Amino acid sequence: MNAYLKKWKNTFGRGHFGISLVIVLFALYPFLMSNYFIDVAFFFGIYALLGLSLNVVLGEVGLFDLGHAGFYAIGAYTTAILNTTLGIPILVLLPISAITAGLFAYLVCSPIIHLRGDYLCIVTIGMGEIVRLALLNNPFNITGGPNGVFGIDNPTLGFMAIDTSLRFYFFIWIIVGLCILGLMSLQRSRVGRAWNCIREDEIAAEANGIDVRSYKLLAFVIGASLAGVAGNIYASKLMIVSPESFSFMESCMMFSIVLIGGMGSVPGVLIGAAAISLFPEIFRPMAHYRMFFFGLAMILMMIFRPGGIWPRKRGAIEKAGTKRGSTKSLLPGQLPDS
């Protein structure tokens, strides 16, 4: 019996127990709450997915992107247009939206990827606004102009339609869970170590043989693809998309999620998304003062927790990489010591 308990303790340590507890609470939550609070948790999931997508660009590589709502819009409008005009199912459009947003990111970011800091930030702001204004001007009469596109179908999984708050809740959080697993594996991979090197010192990373341009572009493409997935789910839930949903303020909200939670930290992004999505609901009775409280919270965060609520331990990834092999955790392009 003692041997069994010891084995159980080694297998399901403190971290595993905490994760299991969170999963159980998330599974029980919709059965204890009304549809209103289930929808609030759904939009929490949308912002969590958007935060994770921006965290790849901002947290992992350190590239300032204040136009991320443009990729979100590309995914949503790809879903809306192809579903309403060609009748393509929403779940089929899920990977198509991701690929379209990722391809758009590759085409747009290739000429500007050499920019750094504030210069890249300003260009991404312009890119996001160009996307929004293009949708507003209804090119080729396919985006619906200010009215947007409506009549979008709900997703269907076999014979089951995802058309209730409960089903959408589980749908978004299953997607978020899969993304978390993928991104945490990516952090511990060769690509994740290369991103860390680029973030810390781009010149040193290039001197060690890392293809800086390719890895930066890869971060933008992956981040944009995840934002496109969020756009697909958002469009299928609301059954309508319009340009006002993808304004510059949405990009600022995503940026705030990463900064509040902690750059590069997956748990921190979830906490930041919870703060951004639940904060307006807490202060809904004081609607006129909500932005005042939000601004005050941001100022206090910058003073007392500049690294975020849950900052990432930067040494953890390198240690994990070292344990898996007999040699040190090497940089991409670096040879082991002879």
ZAMARGU-4260 file (C-alpha; in steps of 0.2 Angstrom, whole numbers, plus 5000, padded with zeros to 4 digits):
<rodrens>
0) 5000/5000/5000 | 5014/5012/5005 | 5023/5008/4989 | 5007/5011/4979 | 5005/5028/4987
5) 5023/5033/4984 | 5022/5028/4966 | 5006/5039/4965 | 5014/5053/4973 | 5029/5053/4961
10) 5017/5051/4946 | 5005/5065/4951 | 5015/5077/4960 | 5010/5094/4966 | 5010/5102/4949
15) 5000/5087/4941 | 4987/5089/4956 | 4985/5107/4953 | 4982/5105/4934 | 4970/5091/4937
20) 4960/5102/4950 | 4959/5116/4937 | 4953/5104/4924 | 4939/5097/4936 | 4934/5114/4941
25) 4932/5120/4922 | 4922/5104/4918 | 4910/5107/4933 | 4909/5126/4930 | 4895/5126/4917
30) 4884/5115/4926 | 4884/5126/4941 | 4881/5143/4932 | 4868/5151/4921 | 4870/5154/4903
35) 4875/5172/4905 | 4891/5167/4915 | 4894/5152/4904 | 4895/5165/4889 | 4907/5175/4900
40) 4918/5160/4902 | 4917/5157/4883 | 4924/5175/4879 | 4937/5172/4893 | 4942/5157/4882
45) 4942/5168/4866 | 4954/5180/4875 | 4964/5166/4882 | 4967/5160/4864 | 4971/5177/4857
50) 4983/5180/4872 | 4992/5164/4868 | 4993/5168/4850 | 5001/5185/4854 | 5012/5178/4867
55) 5021/5168/4853 | 5026/5185/4845 | 5028/5196/4860 | 5032/5184/4874 | 5043/5172/4866
60) 5052/5182/4853 | 5050/5200/4860 | 5042/5208/4845 | 5030/5222/4848 | 5014/5218/4838
65) 5000/5231/4841 | 4990/5225/4825 | 4986/5207/4830 | 4967/5211/4829 | 4970/5211/4810
70) 4975/5192/4810 | 4959/5189/4821 | 4949/5198/4808 | 4956/5188/4794 | 4951/5172/4802
75) 4934/5178/4806 | 4930/5185/4789 | 4937/5170/4780 | 4925/5159/4790 | 4910/5171/4787
80) 4913/5174/4769 | 4916/5155/4764 | 4902/5149/4775 | 4889/5161/4769 | 4893/5161/4750
85) 4899/5143/4748 | 4891/5134/4762 | 4907/5126/4769 | 4905/5119/4786 | 4913/5129/4801
90) 4924/5115/4807 | 4931/5113/4789 | 4935/5131/4789 | 4944/5130/4806 | 4961/5125/4798
95) 4957/5135/4782 | 4955/5151/4793 | 4971/5147/4802 | 4981/5144/4786 | 4974/5160/4778
100) 4978/5171/4793 | 4996/5163/4794 | 4998/5166/4775 | 4993/5184/4777 | 5005/5186/4791
105) 5019/5179/4780 | 5016/5190/4766 | 5014/5206/4776 | 5028/5203/4788 | 5041/5197/4776
110) 5046/5215/4771 | 5045/5222/4788 | 5053/5208/4799 | 5070/5217/4800 | 5062/5231/4810
115) 5064/5232/4828 | 5056/5240/4844 | 5045/5255/4841 | 5047/5255/4822 | 5040/5237/4821
120) 5026/5242/4833 | 5021/5257/4823 | 5020/5247/4807 | 5010/5233/4815 | 4997/5247/4821
125) 4996/5253/4803 | 4994/5235/4796 | 4979/5231/4809 | 4971/5248/4804 | 4973/5244/4785
130) 4964/5227/4787 | 4950/5235/4797 | 4947/5250/4785 | 4948/5237/4770 | 4934/5227/4778
135) 4924/5243/4781 | 4925/5249/4763 | 4918/5232/4757 | 4930/5227/4743 | 4922/5217/4729
140) 4906/5218/4739 | 4910/5203/4750 | 4914/5210/4767 | 4897/5219/4769 | 4905/5236/4774
145) 4900/5243/4791 | 4886/5230/4792 | 4897/5215/4791 | 4893/5198/4786 | 4878/5189/4795
150) 4869/5172/4794 | 4885/5162/4799 | 4881/5144/4803 | 4885/5135/4820 | 4899/5122/4820
155) 4892/5104/4818 | 4902/5089/4824 | 4894/5074/4816 | 4875/5074/4820 | 4878/5086/4835
160) 4877/5105/4832 | 4887/5116/4843 | 4873/5128/4846 | 4871/5131/4865 | 4881/5140/4877
165) 4887/5124/4886 | 4893/5116/4870 | 4902/5132/4864 | 4910/5133/4881 | 4918/5115/4880
170) 4922/5118/4862 | 4933/5134/4865 | 4941/5127/4880 | 4946/5110/4872 | 4954/5121/4858
175) 4963/5131/4871 | 4969/5116/4880 | 4976/5108/4864 | 4985/5125/4860 | 4992/5126/4878
180) 4999/5108/4876 | 5007/5112/4859 | 5014/5129/4864 | 5022/5122/4880 | 5030/5108/4869
185) 5036/5121/4857 | 5044/5131/4872 | 5055/5116/4876 | 5059/5112/4858 | 5074/5119/4847
190) 5063/5132/4840 | 5058/5138/4858 | 5076/5140/4863 | 5080/5149/4847 | 5066/5161/4850
195) 5073/5164/4868 | 5090/5168/4861 | 5083/5180/4848 | 5073/5189/4862 | 5088/5191/4874
200) 5101/5196/4861 | 5097/5196/4842 | 5115/5199/4837 | 5122/5185/4848 | 5109/5173/4841
205) 5114/5177/4823 | 5132/5174/4828 | 5128/5157/4834 | 5121/5152/4818 | 5102/5155/4821
210) 5092/5161/4806 | 5084/5176/4814 | 5073/5181/4800 | 5066/5164/4798 | 5062/5161/4816
215) 5054/5178/4818 | 5043/5175/4803 | 5039/5158/4810 | 5033/5166/4826 | 5022/5178/4817
220) 5014/5164/4806 | 5011/5153/4821 | 5003/5168/4831 | 4993/5174/4817 | 4986/5156/4814
225) 4980/5154/4832 | 4972/5171/4830 | 4963/5165/4814 | 4957/5150/4824 | 4950/5162/4837
230) 4942/5172/4824 | 4933/5156/4817 | 4926/5151/4834 | 4921/5169/4837 | 4912/5171/4820
235) 4902/5154/4823 | 4897/5159/4840 | 4890/5176/4836 | 4884/5172/4818 | 4889/5189/4813
240) 4906/5198/4811 | 4908/5217/4808 | 4924/5228/4807 | 4920/5237/4824 | 4924/5220/4832
245) 4942/5221/4826 | 4948/5239/4831 | 4964/5245/4838 | 4957/5243/4855 | 4956/5224/4853
250) 4974/5224/4849 | 4978/5234/4865 | 4968/5222/4875 | 4978/5207/4868 | 4994/5217/4872
255) 4988/5220/4890 | 4984/5202/4892 | 5002/5197/4889 | 5009/5211/4899 | 4998/5208/4914
260) 5000/5190/4915 | 5019/5189/4911 | 5028/5189/4894 | 5031/5171/4889 | 5021/5163/4903
265) 5007/5152/4897 | 4999/5152/4915 | 5001/5171/4915 | 4992/5173/4899 | 4977/5164/4906
270) 4977/5175/4921 | 4979/5190/4911 | 4964/5184/4899 | 4954/5181/4915 | 4958/5199/4921
275) 4953/5207/4904 | 4937/5197/4901 | 4931/5196/4919 | 4936/5214/4925 | 4922/5223/4915
280) 4909/5211/4922 | 4914/5215/4940 | 4913/5233/4937 | 4897/5233/4926 | 4887/5242/4939
285) 4900/5256/4938 | 4900/5256/4919 | 4906/5274/4917 | 4921/5271/4928 | 4927/5254/4921
290) 4941/5261/4911 | 4947/5272/4925 | 4949/5256/4936 | 4957/5247/4922 | 4970/5260/4919
295) 4973/5261/4938 | 4976/5242/4938 | 4988/5244/4924 | 4998/5258/4933 | 4999/5248/4949
300) 5005/5232/4939 | 5019/5242/4931 | 5024/5248/4948 | 5023/5233/4959 | 5023/5218/4947
305) 5033/5224/4931 | 5036/5206/4926 | 5017/5202/4926 | 5006/5192/4939 | 5014/5175/4934
310) 5031/5179/4926 | 5040/5165/4917 | 5055/5157/4925 | 5067/5159/4910 | 5079/5145/4917
315) 5066/5132/4917 | 5066/5128/4899 | 5085/5127/4897 | 5085/5115/4912 | 5072/5104/4905
320) 5081/5103/4888 | 5097/5098/4898 | 5089/5084/4907 | 5082/5075/4892 | 5100/5073/4884
325) 5117/5069/4889 | 5124/5085/4882 | 5120/5103/4887 | 5105/5112/4879 | 5113/5118/4863
330) 5108/5133/4853 | 5102/5129/4835 | 5117/5129/4824 | 5129/5126/4839 | 5140/5110/4840
335) 5143/5101/4856 | 5160/5103/4865 | 5173/5090/4859
</rodrens>
